[in-house]
Amino acid sequence: MSQGTDRLEETAVSLAEPSLFDKTHRFFAPDGLYAQVKGADLYPYFRAIEKNDGARALINGHEVIMAGSNNYLGLMSDPRVKEAASEAIEQYGTGCTGSRFLNGTLDIHIELEERLATFMGKEACVLFSTGYMTNQGVLQSMAGKGDIIFSDKDNHACIVAGTQVSLADTWRFRHNDMAHLRKVLERACAERPEAGRLIVTDGVFSMSGVLAKVPELVDLAEEFGAALMLDDAHAVGVVGPGGQGSAAHFGVTDRVHMITGTFSKSFASLGGFCVGNHDVIEYIRHTASTHIFSASMPPANVATALTCLDILEAEPERVERLWEISDYMRDGFRRLGFNVWSSESPIIPVVVGDLHTCFRFWKDLLEEGVFVNAVVPPAVPQGQSLMRTSYMATHTNEDLDFILDAFRKIGKKHGVIGTNGTAH
């Protein structure tokens, strides 16, 4: 064999694909779910939206009613909000090009932190560049080696990510099951009495729309000497007096140690925050890696959040309208025979059941002029694939009736009404 041939064979061996990428080929296998759904034009994800005015969106050149957005207060297209974002770019530029720790702190960052602390009824606030990074950073900062995090089984992925990067141990408790949490806490106190303890839960759960049992959580936290952290991503601007969140909804804000939130929902922007007492927040500010090693929120995002907060405080009727809409839609779906689990918020799941039927249901709704989100396992239990619907204060009564009528029509077509699982 010639020397040149030897070199070619050596090159071929060196270019062989690493086994690490085997999973990518399995993902695209012809008999796999991805290929089947894509081939049938039922794939519901990464659909491009060409225009979005809040309650209305343009997809593939067709106008649809948006019933799958977390724009709860309907402020994303508010002229006051867009003007504030534009003015911030004019004054500060398009970005900060650095972390808050170094050159990335603007006067409006500090203003937003002070305003949010006051709004949420806490001493201090620290901003993060995304809501995801907020929970990840707070958990990494506050729970260290030798500590224990007690995490609700249905917590959002960013909380799970935070428990994974933290050096603390994580003990999960059954979803909203306070009796089980008590048992887990009792075991921790018996086996590791010196461990620092942190209970963390969503304030409003993002798939079911169910509220956490905050009064029982604060009682357990105090009984067992644990800190309590609520993720109010889907609660701020939605529940509680004036939209102040899940702790305020139950009147226990002063008994919750840390509350996190995001600007990507009610505040129509991007970023996140954590509020608490002064010492806790300053510690997080100096130790959370996602805060000190990430570029800070861009000026337009900060100005957007500030203006949304202005509007929320000046127009509390938006929260009242949001709850009026939520009650109307929950009752409407139930009257039609749909299973909406135990939703208590503007997040209303409509259970379809079978995964493939769920994708077909989603496509038919889109063709009827309604955009919602198809959610399938593992995000929900097997056999409980669903349409995740969510509502905003700017939906009209005509919008709501249009959505219900489309669900009625498609529900009958697919034989879902009255047969879609058991509420829980």
Secondary structure as UniProt FT lines:
FT   HELIX           3..14
FT   HELIX           19..21
FT   HELIX           22..27
FT   TURN            30..31
FT   HELIX           33..39
FT   TURN            40..41
FT   STRAND          51..52
FT   STRAND          56..59
FT   TURN            60..61
FT   STRAND          62..66
FT   TURN            72..73
FT   TURN            76..77
FT   HELIX           79..92
FT   TURN            100..103
FT   HELIX           107..120
FT   STRAND          124..128
FT   HELIX           131..142
FT   TURN            145..146
FT   STRAND          148..152
FT   TURN            153..154
FT   HELIX           157..165
FT   STRAND          169..173
FT   TURN            175..176
FT   HELIX           178..191
FT   TURN            193..194
FT   STRAND          197..202
FT   TURN            206..208
FT   HELIX           214..223
FT   TURN            224..225
FT   STRAND          227..231
FT   TURN            233..235
FT   TURN            237..238
FT   HELIX           241..243
FT   HELIX           246..249
FT   TURN            250..251
FT   HELIX           253..255
FT   STRAND          258..262
FT   TURN            266..267
FT   STRAND          272..276
FT   HELIX           278..287
FT   HELIX           289..292
FT   HELIX           299..314
FT   HELIX           317..336
FT   TURN            341..342
FT   STRAND          347..353
FT   HELIX           355..368
FT   STRAND          370..371
FT   STRAND          373..375
FT   TURN            377..378
FT   TURN            382..383
FT   STRAND          385..390
FT   TURN            393..394
FT   HELIX           397..413
FT   TURN            414..415
FT   TURN            417..418
//
